[in-house]
Amino acid sequence: MHAGLAGNVDVVGYRLQYYDSRVIERQVRDQQYRLEDGTTADWPLLAQVLQLGLTDVTRVLIKQANFDVNTMMVVGGRRVPLFSRVT
């Protein structure tokens, strides 16, 4: 998670070689991410790197680890696809 947020594509790519992407996607989430309206969300790393504009890290997560922009997040007690919150 730290390498992703720092924009370190090489480290992110290296780490993804050795781990199951489904497990990683579940682990690299902030389950108490506070949105602007004060509600909390189950916020995945992919959402954060998209929001920060870290396109190289985003590409690695999508291509190499199969992270999905359609992944479901819990926002305000409702399940919504990631892309609908980030865009």
Steps between C-alpha positions, in 0.01 A plus 500: 500500500780742589678442169177556309420826675859616450467434127781244503398287201806272514437391859127454439569283194761296685270434797211395277709220347493301822149542635149403401337818364160416652655482845695822448195691377313409819797589720590839352182677605429769754175378652445828685584750223318826573329663204442874464145471632625333819386147417747214498573268210679174432761672279734282289854593400391517136251775585767698682761481225236599244400793714864607541561477125768232533435356155809277484409328827138474382611323182712250694216422741252448218727312257726299726273437798161508326365764738158595368343846473166322540597364840235567761557738790279565799408870513246623752376146557443441126711296259607705197755439223834675551482693173175669601665659805834597349386656172 
